[in-house]
Amino acid sequence: MATPDPDPDMTAAELALGVLDGDERAAALRRLVAEPGFAAEVEWWRDRLAALFADWPAVAAPAHLAARIEATLDRGAAGGAGGAANDNDHRWRTLAILASIAACVLLAVTTLLMLRPAPLPVRVPVTVTTPPPLIAAIAPTTKGAPIAAAYDRASGVVRIAGGVDVPAGRSAEVWAIRGTAAPRSLGLLPARGTARLAVPAALRGAMAAETVLAISIEPAGGSPTGLPTGPVVAAGKLSG
């Protein structure tokens, strides 16, 4: 498996400039077909280089240049010690020209990289998962229909759809009992309608599956001790 190109931008630039050959060019062409992002990079470089080169006016070669080239080639073809020296001189001149061209291309590529605007940051959507409510059927200890209750773990609110018969001058109080821990008061039930009881932050950790919701009959205004003092008339476990 081929290792990933550590600098895909430069590979795209080299392909756009046409300076790749052999295996490097074949690998770049395969990426051009297989990777839309790489293809977009190559297209970007081609557009920018075309605009850059369009600003450079075409200049005709000096009239004496062709004659000098022909003379150099003739001296190279003559052979001998002098021909070998001339051939070496021709090679060094060719290398110097190629080095100058490479420097110009590198300068153009570097300039475009500096002028290219930074890519916009990619915003990853954040998915917020809301936990499902816990529900309970608070069943009367005597006869009667169960009372539906639900605890919204996101808001920390217990909803109890209904109530119990409460003697005059008394109150119905709701308790949360987690395992063998002491009961904790969640508040009083209204005389009618659906109750909405906000669970204090310190108690929300106890509101989990298997926690028992219980209703007891207390003095008006609730238990004076912080624990159930009257009879428990209904109870049911939370489940998720």
C-alpha positions in Angstrom: 0.0 0.0 0.0 1.4 3.4 -0.9 2.1 5.7 2.0 0.0 9.0 2.0 1.7 12.0 0.5 2.9 14.2 3.4 2.4 17.3 1.3 -0.6 16.9 -1.1 -0.7 20.6 -2.0 2.8 20.4 -3.5 2.0 17.3 -5.4 -1.1 19.0 -6.8 1.1 22.0 -7.8 3.7 19.8 -9.4 1.0 18.0 -11.4 -0.5 21.3 -12.5 2.9 22.5 -13.6 3.6 19.3 -15.5 6.9 18.6 -13.8 6.0 15.1 -12.7 7.0 12.1 -14.8 7.2 8.3 -14.5 5.8 6.6 -11.5 5.2 10.0 -9.7 3.0 11.2 -12.5 1.1 7.9 -12.7 0.5 8.0 -8.9 -0.7 11.6 -9.1 -3.1 10.8 -12.0 -4.6 7.9 -10.0 -5.2 10.3 -7.1 -6.7 12.8 -9.6 -9.4 10.2 -10.5 -9.9 8.7 -7.0 -9.8 11.8 -4.8 -12.2 14.7 -5.4 -10.3 16.8 -2.9 -7.0 16.3 -4.7 -8.6 17.0 -8.1 -10.0 20.3 -6.7 -6.4 21.2 -5.5 -5.0 20.5 -9.0 -7.7 22.6 -10.6 -7.0 25.4 -8.2 -3.3 25.4 -9.1 -4.0 25.3 -12.8 -6.3 28.3 -12.6 -3.8 30.3 -10.5 -0.8 29.4 -12.6 -2.7 30.2 -15.8 -3.6 33.6 -14.4 0.0 34.1 -13.2 1.6 33.1 -16.5 -1.0 35.2 -18.4 0.5 38.3 -16.8 4.0 37.5 -18.2 4.2 38.9 -21.7 5.6 36.7 -24.5 9.2 37.8 -25.4 10.8 36.8 -28.7 14.2 35.2 -28.4 17.1 37.4 -29.5 18.1 36.9 -33.1 21.7 35.9 -32.2 20.5 33.2 -29.8 19.7 30.6 -32.5 23.2 31.2 -34.0 24.9 30.7 -30.7 23.0 27.5 -30.0 23.9 26.1 -33.4 27.5 27.0 -32.9 27.6 25.3 -29.6 26.0 22.2 -31.0 28.5 22.2 -33.9 31.4 22.4 -31.5 30.0 19.5 -29.5 29.7 17.4 -32.6 33.3 18.1 -33.6 34.6 15.7 -30.9 38.2 15.7 -29.5 39.5 17.2 -26.4 38.3 20.6 -27.3 34.9 19.1 -28.2 34.7 17.4 -24.8 35.5 20.6 -23.0 32.8 22.4 -25.0 30.4 19.6 -24.3 31.0 20.0 -20.6 30.6 23.7 -20.9 27.3 23.2 -22.7 26.1 20.8 -20.0 26.9 23.3 -17.2 25.1 26.1 -19.1 22.1 23.8 -19.6 22.0 22.9 -15.9 22.2 26.6 -15.0 19.3 27.4 -17.2 17.2 24.5 -15.7 18.2 25.7 -12.2 17.0 29.2 -13.0 13.7 27.9 -14.4 13.2 25.7 -11.3 13.9 28.7 -9.1 11.3 30.8 -10.9 8.7 28.0 -10.6 9.4 27.6 -6.9 9.1 31.3 -6.4 5.7 31.3 -8.2 4.4 28.3 -6.2 5.6 29.8 -2.9 4.0 33.1 -3.7 0.7 31.5 -4.5 0.8 29.5 -1.2 1.4 32.7 0.7 -1.5 34.5 -1.1 -3.9 31.6 -0.9 -6.6 32.3 1.7 -6.7 30.0 4.7 -9.5 27.4 4.6 -12.6 28.1 6.6 -12.8 26.0 9.8 -15.1 23.0 9.5 -17.9 23.1 12.0 -18.9 19.7 13.3 -22.5 19.6 14.5 -22.9 18.6 18.1 -25.6 16.1 18.8 -27.2 16.5 22.2 -28.8 13.3 23.5 -31.7 13.8 25.9 -32.0 10.9 28.3 -35.5 9.2 28.3 -37.7 9.9 31.3 -38.0 7.5 34.2 -41.6 6.4 34.8 -43.5 4.8 37.7 -46.9 3.5 38.5 -47.6 4.6 42.1 -50.0 2.0 43.3 -52.3 2.7 46.3 -51.7 0.4 49.3 -55.4 -0.3 49.4 -57.8 -0.4 46.4 -57.7 2.1 43.6 -56.0 2.8 40.3 -52.3 3.4 40.1 -51.1 7.0 39.7 -48.8 7.7 36.7 -45.6 9.5 37.4 -42.6 10.5 35.3 -39.2 12.0 36.1 -37.6 14.2 33.4 -33.9 13.7 34.0 -33.0 16.6 31.8 -35.1 19.2 33.7 -35.1 17.4 37.1 -38.9 17.6 37.3 -41.3 14.9 38.6 -44.8 14.9 37.1 -47.5 13.1 39.0 -50.8 12.8 37.1 -53.3 12.6 40.0 -53.6 12.5 43.7 -54.9 10.6 46.7 -57.7 11.1 49.1 -56.5 13.5 51.9 -58.4 14.1 55.1 -59.2 17.7 55.9 -56.4 19.6 57.5 -53.8 17.2 56.2 -51.3 17.1 53.3 -50.1 14.4 50.9 -46.3 14.5 50.7 -44.1 12.7 48.0 -40.9 10.9 49.0 -38.0 9.4 47.1 -36.4 6.3 48.7 -33.2 5.0 47.2 -32.4 1.5 48.5 -31.9 1.5 52.3 -31.3 5.3 52.4 -33.6 7.6 54.4 -36.6 8.9 52.5 -36.1 12.4 51.0 -39.1 14.8 50.5 -39.9 15.9 47.0 -42.7 18.2 48.0 -46.5 18.2 48.5 -49.2 17.1 46.1 -51.8 19.7 45.1 -55.4 19.1 45.9 -56.2 18.4 42.3 -54.6 18.3 38.8 -51.1 17.2 37.8 -48.3 17.9 40.2 -44.9 19.3 39.0 -42.3 18.8 41.6 -38.8 20.3 41.0 -36.2 17.9 42.5 -33.4 19.8 44.2 -30.0 19.4 42.6 -28.6 17.6 45.6 -31.3 14.8 45.3 -31.1 14.2 41.5 -28.4 11.6 41.9 -30.9 9.5 43.8 -33.5 9.7 41.1 -32.7 6.5 39.2 -34.2 3.2 38.2 -35.4 1.2 41.3 -35.9 4.4 43.4 -39.3 4.2 45.1 -41.7 7.1 44.9 -44.0 7.0 48.0 -46.9 9.2 49.1 -47.7 9.7 52.8 -50.3 11.6 54.7 -48.7 14.3 56.8 -49.8 17.3 58.9 -50.9 20.4 56.9 -47.8 21.8 55.2 -45.8 18.6 55.3 -43.8 16.5 57.8 -42.3 18.5 60.6 -39.4 16.1 61.0 -38.2 15.7 57.4 -39.2 12.1 57.4 -42.6 10.4 56.9 -44.7 10.6 60.1 -48.1 9.4 58.7 -49.2 6.4 56.8 -47.9 5.6 53.4 -50.9 5.4 51.1 -49.2 4.7 47.7 -45.8 3.6 46.3 -44.1 2.6 43.1 -40.6 2.1 41.6 -39.1 4.2 38.9 -38.0 2.4 35.8 -36.3 3.4 32.6 
